[in-house]
Amino acid sequence: MRAALAAVVALTVAGVSGCGDDTAAPAPGGGTDRVTGTVTVFAAASLTESFTRLGERFEAAHPGTTVTVNFAGSSALANQINQGAPADVFAAAAPKNMATVTDAGNGDGSPTTFARNRLVIAVPKGNPQRIAALADLARPGVKVAVCAEQVPCGAAARKALDAAQVDLTPVTLEQDVRGALAKLRLGEVDAALVYRTDARAAAGDVDGVEFPESAGAVNDYPIVVLADAPNPAGARAFVALVLSAQGRTVLTDAGFQAP
């Protein structure tokens, strides 16, 4: 009797223990990841307004989380990630800069293009120099700010200028689109080649002049969860928000084109 009772007790304990394990360890991919803590996003400077808004929405949807975004030129961000900077998500302004990260094995899965952007000529409100085309930027005395060619806005500018056969000597080469726009807003230049989204965000100070060559220099924006993300659940949830209908609305409101 004593041996039988011991066997029953042993089986009961084993059964309880097994049930506890099933509850505590859901199957991978079962959608039970809980989003907590800080989500660190490295994002192209041209995403400042959009990702700031999306970060606020993410925090509202996940109480107790914090979204920290490092905005800079995509090439600089890619180098920081490859040098070991801790981040959960990378959103670049061009596939080339994303490839710098994924080719080094630092992306978790394949990047997804979530938006597109094109250039405009940003000028002071009222367009005092009467700039109407890329060729006007090469007029004597017109000072222009352009992004450096290693960053996406600079590569797009070079492609558009070549298509228009305009030989332009800018007075400054900036490391991101925000730097080029800042030169204009400070009155240091007469015009700047920036993204449509940046000109729209600064509409109180600048006008955006469209030009046809920009259609051949559209930049795709890819996003990816990073392989060594400190907060992988948060990273996946943030990327899901960017790719959602809500994310699409925020981006198109800012002037981005759908992919």
N, C-alpha and C positions, 0 to 999 in steps of 0.2 A: 504493500500500500504506500509506504514511504517513497519507494522508488517511482511508483506511478505518479504520485503527487509532484515529485520533483520534476518529472518529465513534463507534466502539464504546465507547471510554473515556467519552465525553460521555454516552452513553445509560446506561452503568452507573452513573455518578455521579448522574445525574438520578433513576434508579430507586431507589438507596439513600437519596437525600435525600427522595424522596417517601414511602418507607416510614417514615422517621424522623418525618416530619410527621404521618402517620396515627396513630402510636403516641402522640405527645405531645399531640395535640389531639383528644380524644374528642368525639363529637357532643354538643351540649347536651342535657340531660335523659336522658343515657345511664346515670345512676346511678353514675358514677365519681367523684363529688365525695368528697374525703377530708376527714374532720372533724379539725381541729387547732385549737390556740389557745384563746382565751377566748370563751365564749358569754355575752353579757350579756343578762339577762332582767329586764324591768320587770314586776312582778307585784303584784296586789292583796294587801294585808296579810293577808287571811284565808287566803291560800295558803301562808303561811310554812312550816308543818310539811310539807305535801304537796310543795311545790316544792323544799324543802331535801332531802327524801328522793329526789325524782326527779333533782335535780342530782347527788347522790352516785352514783346508778345510772348516769347518763349518763357521768360521769367514769370509772366502772369499765368501762363498755362501750367507751369511747374513750380509751385511755391517752394521757396527755399533754395532755388538754383540761382546762379549768377553767371551771366554771359560776359566774358571779357574778350574784346576784339582788338587785335593788333592790326591797324591799318597802315599800309605802306606800299611801295612799288612791288609788283609781283615777283620780280627777279630777286630783290633783296629778301623777301619773305621765303622764297624757295631756298635760297642759300642758308638762311637761318634754320629752317627745318632740317636740311641735310647736315647741318653742323650740330644738331642735337637739341635745338630749342624746343621745350615742351609745348605741344599744341595738340588739339583734338581734331580740328577741321582746317582744311586749306581751301580757299576760294580764290582762284587766279583770274586775271583779266585776259589770259591768252593760253591756248593749249601748250605752247612752247615752254612756258614757265611751269605749268603743271607737270609736263614730261620730265623736267629737271628733278622733281620730287619722286614721281612714280618710277622712273628709270633707275633711281637709286634704291628702290625697294621700300620707300617710305609711305606708300599709299596702301590702304586696306581696301582692295577691290578696285574696280575701274571707275574713273571719274565720270561724272554726269554733267553735260552742258545744261545750265539752268537759265542763261540769259545771253543776249547779244547787245553790243553797244557800238555806236559809230561817232565819228568826230564832227564837230562844228568849229567855226571860227568864233571865239569869244571876243567881244569888243565892249568898250565902256557903253553904258546906257546912252542911247541916242546915236551910237555909231558915228562919232565926230569925224573919223577919217574916211567915212563913206566906203568902207570895205565891203565888197560884194562877191568876191571870188578869190581863189588861192593866188592868182596872179597879182592881185592888189597887195599881197603881203610882201612882194619883192620890190615895191615902189621905193625910190630913194627916201630915206628919212623915216620909214615905217619900222618901228621896233617890235619884234615878235618873240614870244616865248614858246618853246617847243620842248617836249619830253625827250630825254636821251634815248637813242635808238635801242638800247638793251632792255628798255621797259616797254610794255605793250602799247601805250599811247604814242611813244616815239616811233616804234616800228610801224604802226598804222599811219602816222603822219608822213613818214618817209615813203610809204607805198602810195599814198594819195598825192604827194608832191611829185613823185616820179610819173604818175599817171597823167598829171596836169602839165608835166614838163616845165615845172617851176623850179628855178634855182634860187633857193632861199638860204640866207645866212642869218640864223636867229641870234639874238643878243645873249640868250641864255639857254642852256640845256638842263632841264630839271629831272630829278630822279623819280618823280611821280606826277600825276596830273594835277594834284592839289598844289604842288609847287608852282607849276605853270600858271594856274589860275590865280594864285596869290600874287604873282608878279603883276598881273593885269589889275587886280583889285587895289594894289598899292600905287598904281599909276606909273610903274617902272617900264611898262611896255604898252604898245598901242593895240596889240592883239595877241591871242594865245590859241594854239590848237589844242582843244580839250574835248572830252567826251560830251555828248549831248546831255547826259544826265547831270554832269557837273555844272554846265551852263544853266540848266533848268534849276538846280539847287541854289544857284547864285543869282536868280532872276531879278532880285531887287537891285543888283549892282551892274549886271552885264546883260547884253543881248547875245543871242546865238545866231550866227549866220550860217545857213545850210549851204553845202556845195556838192555838186553831183559826184565828184570823185570819191566822196566818203562811202558811197555804196559799194565800192570795190575794196574797202579797207575796214570791213566790219570785224570786230573782235568777239570771239566766242568766250564765254566765261564758264569754266568747269569747276566743280566742287568735289571733294573727296574726304572721307574719314581717314585719318592718319594711322599708320600701322602701330605706332607706339603711343596712341592716344591715352593720356592718363584717365580720361573719363569716356570710355567707348560707348556706353549707353547714352550719355548726354550728346556725344558726337553724332550718333545715328539719329537721335531725335531732332537735333538741330538741322541736319541735312534734310530730314523728312519735311520739316517746316519750310525750308527754302524751296523744295520741290513741290510743295502743296499748292492748292488753288489760292490759299491765303498768301503764301509767299509770292506767287505769280502776280497777284494784285498789287502787292507792295512794290515789286520791281517795275511793273508796267506804269504804275503811277509816278515813278521816279524817272521814267523815260526810256527804260530798257526795252528791247524787243524780245519777244518770245523766241526760244531756240527753234 
